[in-house]
Amino acid sequence: MIEHMETIDEFLAHRTADVEEAVRTAAADEIMPRFRQLAAHEVDEKSGPHDLVTDADRKAEEYLTEVLGKLLPGSVVVGEEAVHADPMTYEALQGEAPVWIVDPVDGTRQFVHGDPGFCTLVALAQGGVVLASWTYAPVRDQLAVAVRGRGALLDGVPLRAGSPAVGRDLEVATSHPYYTTDEQKRALLGLRTAGVAPRPCGSAGLEYLAVARGELDATAFSWEAAWDHAAGLLLVEEAGGVHLTLAEEPFRITGGNVLPFTAARDVATAHRVLELLSGGVRPTVARG
């Protein structure tokens, strides 16, 4: 079992290209051949009609689980589809072993409808700290990689989130109405004010990439699933951005966050978004 952070540092110094190859291969072999080619029997509902899973999700996660586990002996994998099958799998985030956090198709709804706005997300964490992440948009053939303390790159070019332009409306991607409670909808209504331009999010991973690129000013999300957030939050951090919950603490992938939370291009923007989200609405502490 990998026990020392130095060993993981060595892995990240020399093996990130192997992870990149695994992510690209999963997309090339299991996801893209099914894009706009899905048969009805290859799509299933999970919790409801807006929560979908496809054969592409399952097969890509199976491939990544096998390959990533071999790349880093002693590591475990927390994948979206594995957790759906066995919720106890999620508990690995609380353990000491290195954890691969995998969302094989982030934006399955878009994928099913033939929309190119989806990506594959992989993050490596230990002790609740995200150490590295890979965000791959296969239709665009764009790969963003972040390593804690070493910056973020998109196709080899450094990412900088920067700050919003003075006098321009803040563009904020928010939790989609399909996936929000009434209380969360009320909180998000706080963003409907002068100087802010909110819109429902698409793939969370691609929204985080947009923040890291300075193309989107902030997100405002109300759910905790680590596979949706781990990769993108590190990407934003390493591009110079920030993420904060309503308790004004960084988002924790291990859970128990005060929601909603934001990822933003800079601290001032994050505080502005939180101020609007908290206007008269009691914050929610997520459980489980």
Buried (B, 14 or more C-beta within 10 A) or exposed (E): EBEEEEBBBEBBEEEBEBBBEBBBBBBEEBBBEBBEEBEEEBBEEEEEEEBBBBBBBBBBBBBBBEBBBEBBEEBBBBBBBBBBEEEEBBEBBEEEBBBBBBBBBBBBBBBBEEBBBBBBBBBBBBBBEBBBBBBBBBBEEBBBBBBBEEBBBBEEEEBBBBBBEEEEEBBBBBBBEEBBEEBBBBBBBBBEEEEBEBEEBBBBBBBBBBBBBBEBBBBBBBBBBBBBBBBBBBBBBBBBBBBBBBBEEBBBBBBEBBBBBBBBBBEEBBBBBBEBBBEEBEBBEBEE
